[in-house]
Amino acid sequence: QVQLVESGGGLVQAGGSLRLSCAASGSIFKNNIMGWYRQGSGKQRDLVAEITSGGTTTYADSVKGRFTISRDNAKNTMYPQMNSLKPEDTAVYYCNMNWDWGYKYNYWGQGTQVTVSS
């Protein structure tokens, strides 16, 4: 079993920045993907960014140039950095870790609220 704990959410003004973190613990497969998803009120949960254990990153078009994601494999921790925040970035942000090993292992954190005021 894997546990994911997010931190760093909160209230910020438009144009501001937030640095989140997601720490994973438990039985973690070395080659995994850590991702950051968000779900706005009444909307589906969408991928924001993800990073492989090898450091390859993918970003949603809506956050390219504003958000970056990094990770520390020794600590099993991911660090999303969100800059130039907009009101439309307001959502609950969820950490995800997944890998394929004959079966799709998929784990979620509890979520952290990010609110961007205009």
C-alpha positions as CSV (number, residue, x, y, z in Angstrom):
1,Q,0.0,0.0,0.0
2,V,1.1,3.6,-0.7
3,Q,0.2,6.7,1.1
4,L,0.4,10.2,-0.4
5,V,0.3,13.4,1.7
6,E,0.0,16.8,0.0
7,S,0.8,20.1,1.6
8,G,1.2,23.7,0.6
9,G,-2.3,24.7,-0.6
10,G,-4.0,27.9,0.4
11,L,-5.3,31.2,-0.7
12,V,-3.3,33.4,-3.0
13,Q,-3.9,36.5,-5.0
14,A,-3.9,36.4,-8.8
15,G,-0.4,36.6,-10.1
16,G,1.0,35.0,-7.0
17,S,2.8,31.7,-6.5
18,L,2.5,28.6,-4.4
19,R,4.8,25.7,-3.9
20,L,3.1,22.4,-3.1
21,S,4.6,19.1,-2.1
22,C,3.5,15.5,-2.2
23,A,5.3,12.9,-0.1
24,A,4.9,9.2,-0.8
25,S,5.5,6.4,1.6
26,G,4.9,2.6,1.6
27,S,5.6,-0.1,-0.9
28,I,6.7,2.0,-3.9
29,F,7.9,0.6,-7.1
30,K,11.1,2.3,-8.2
31,N,9.9,3.1,-11.8
32,N,6.8,5.2,-11.2
33,I,5.0,8.3,-12.3
34,M,4.0,11.1,-9.9
35,G,1.3,13.4,-11.1
36,W,-0.6,16.4,-10.0
37,Y,-4.3,16.6,-10.9
38,R,-7.0,19.2,-10.1
39,Q,-10.7,19.3,-9.9
40,G,-12.7,22.5,-9.9
41,S,-16.2,22.8,-8.6
42,G,-18.5,20.8,-10.8
43,K,-15.8,19.8,-13.1
44,Q,-13.9,16.5,-13.8
45,R,-10.5,15.8,-12.4
46,D,-7.8,16.7,-15.0
47,L,-4.1,16.2,-15.2
48,V,-2.1,19.3,-14.5
49,A,1.5,17.8,-14.7
50,E,3.3,14.6,-14.2
51,I,6.9,13.5,-13.8
52,T,8.5,10.1,-14.2
53,S,11.1,8.7,-11.9
54,G,13.6,9.4,-14.7
55,G,12.6,13.1,-14.7
56,T,10.5,13.3,-17.9
57,T,7.8,15.9,-17.5
58,T,4.4,16.5,-19.1
59,Y,2.2,19.6,-18.6
60,A,-1.3,20.5,-19.5
61,D,-1.5,23.3,-22.1
62,S,-3.2,25.6,-19.6
63,V,-0.3,25.6,-17.2
64,K,2.7,25.5,-19.6
65,G,5.1,28.3,-18.9
66,R,3.6,28.9,-15.4
67,F,3.9,25.6,-13.5
68,T,6.9,23.4,-13.1
69,I,7.2,20.1,-11.4
70,S,10.3,18.4,-9.9
71,R,10.9,15.4,-7.6
72,D,13.4,14.0,-5.2
73,N,13.5,10.2,-5.7
74,A,15.5,9.6,-2.5
75,K,12.6,11.2,-0.6
76,N,9.8,10.0,-2.8
77,T,8.6,13.6,-2.9
78,M,7.2,15.7,-5.7
79,Y,7.3,19.5,-5.8
80,P,4.9,21.4,-8.0
81,Q,5.7,25.1,-8.3
82,M,2.8,27.2,-9.4
83,N,3.6,30.8,-10.7
84,S,1.5,33.5,-12.2
85,L,-1.6,32.0,-10.7
86,K,-5.0,32.8,-12.2
87,P,-8.5,32.6,-10.7
88,E,-9.3,29.7,-13.0
89,D,-6.5,27.7,-11.3
90,T,-8.8,27.5,-8.2
91,A,-9.4,23.8,-7.5
92,V,-8.7,20.9,-5.2
93,Y,-5.3,19.6,-6.2
94,Y,-4.6,15.9,-5.9
95,C,-1.3,14.0,-5.9
96,N,-1.2,10.7,-7.8
97,M,1.4,8.0,-8.1
98,N,1.1,5.1,-10.5
99,W,3.0,2.3,-12.2
100,D,2.5,-0.8,-14.3
101,W,3.7,-4.1,-13.1
102,G,1.4,-6.7,-14.6
103,Y,-1.3,-4.6,-13.1
104,K,-2.0,-0.8,-13.0
105,Y,-1.2,0.4,-9.5
106,N,-2.8,3.8,-8.9
107,Y,-2.8,5.8,-5.7
108,W,-4.3,9.2,-4.7
109,G,-3.7,11.7,-2.0
110,Q,-6.5,13.4,0.0
111,G,-6.3,16.7,-2.0
112,T,-5.4,20.2,-1.0
113,Q,-7.4,23.3,-1.8
114,V,-5.9,26.1,-3.9
115,T,-7.9,29.3,-4.1
116,V,-6.8,32.2,-6.3
117,S,-8.5,35.5,-5.7
118,S,-8.9,38.1,-8.4
